[in-house]
Amino acid sequence: MNTPIKAGVAVAALAALWAAGTAYSGKQLQTELLAQAEGWKAQANSPLRVTQIDYQKGFASSTRTLHVQFGCMNNAEGSPEPLKLTWRDRIQHGPLPGFGAPGAARIESELLLSEAQAQALKKLTGLDSLPIALSTLVGFGGNTDTRISVPAFSLQPDANSQFHLKGLQARVQLARDGSAHFEGDLPGYELHSAQGGVKVLVKDAHFESAGLAPLWWALTGKGQGRIGQISLQGTGADGKPSTLFSIDGLTYTQDGQIKDQLYSAQMQLQGKGQVGGMALDAVSMKMRMERLHTAPYLALVQAAMTQGCAVGDDPKAQLEALTAPLLQLLPHNPLMSVDEIKLSLGGKSAQFSYSVGTQGVTADDLKAPAMAPVLMKKAVFKMGAQTSAEFIQQLAKASGKELPPEALAQQIEMAVNQGFVQRQGDKLAAEVEWKAGAMLLNGKPMPLPGLSQPQPQPELEAAPAPQ
């Protein structure tokens, strides 16, 4: 066999393989995309519903069209009609979809408007179509890589307002197991309102994070981000433009993980700024979440989605469907805590904290006919604050309401004598705690009508606060 014939055979073989791969990927993708859409359609009580599915399959490409409704199907008189939209996916089959990067498919998605909706959009914003583009590359193993692009645009919602977006770029990489990685850049946006001279400004925002399986959009892993500035400007008491609120150089980090089916996460934020004309040297926050059981949390999210528009003659049953998974979280001693909110002003600082959770709830407790009294005794709440007389004076001075030192000292001494505040060296501190069905103020019982004094209980080992 001579060389030209060999080359022709090779080309023919490659063409046959490509055709077979294209046909196979097209069939597989059709099966998966239809199953996905049917799953959405089955959620009849969700505020976001798929009502109709159309799939037109070709050899090298296909089109999936979904008719979608936003809002509840409520026939009550005067209730708003659901918003009806059309979602269209243009699908190019692999193994070289669109003769670009290799993959099972490439999907270009768009949201279509009816003629009436397009006219309303044009009248409201001046835009001919929705300014968003989504492109998804589907890998051979089922992974997806979606890029979202929104160009810069301006619109005028009403005669007194203007909105300017400098664009948006985002990417979501979703693995077959339900984990994900997402990142995005928001150069900024501005919202102006002639009434009151209000201006909202956000600029230079970037984020990236990992989502954990199976709820990648609800349970996050490691991540970080920044926002160059968030500010709210308006008219001051003197009638002149003034910055009412501003945070500059805001950065955050987070770290979430699942161990033994329990989710925990920590987050830290820090920046600087000003509030009401008061310059803040630093603003920081530390938060954490502990022992959130993933299975009932997933059930809670699904119940909230499917019951969002549920109607019927038994509201008690609907409430139980929503609260049952929430109650199943409690025996794992979940904790939500803001360990520190710290403000620094003029070299002085103040910090606040609070936490809420449960301790010692059992499966038998959840079967009690009157559950509220049981949970009240096993709920845990704590709120604390720590500052100094110097910070209070700095805050009063910055707000234009400076107190004479002797007047401030007298007010502080009164609060200490009444037990509302404690002295801890040169600091002033206060703590309110709900524990074992009773209230404590600075560690001492605070009698409340109808409640008993706290009884000693074994302490739950607390997870360490983030450093």
Beta strands, then each sheet from edge to edge (+ up, - down):
strand 1: 48-57
strand 2: 61-70
strand 3: 83-93
strand 4: 105-112
strand 5: 133-138
strand 6: 144-150
strand 7: 153-158
strand 8: 161-165
strand 9: 168-174
strand 10: 180-193
strand 11: 198-211
strand 12: 220-235
strand 13: 241-259
strand 14: 262-275
strand 15: 278-293
strand 16: 335-345
strand 17: 348-358
strand 18: 379-387
strand 19: 422-424
strand 20: 427-435
strand 21: 438-441
strand 22: 444-445
sheet 1: 1+ 2- 3+ 4- 5+ 6- 9+ 10- 8+ 7-
sheet 2: 1+ 2- 3+ 4- 5+ 6- 9+ 10- 11+ 12- 13+ 14- 15+ 16- 17+ 18- 20+ 19-
sheet 3: 1+ 2- 3+ 4- 5+ 6- 9+ 10- 11+ 12- 13+ 14- 15+ 16- 17+ 18- 20+ 21- 22+
end
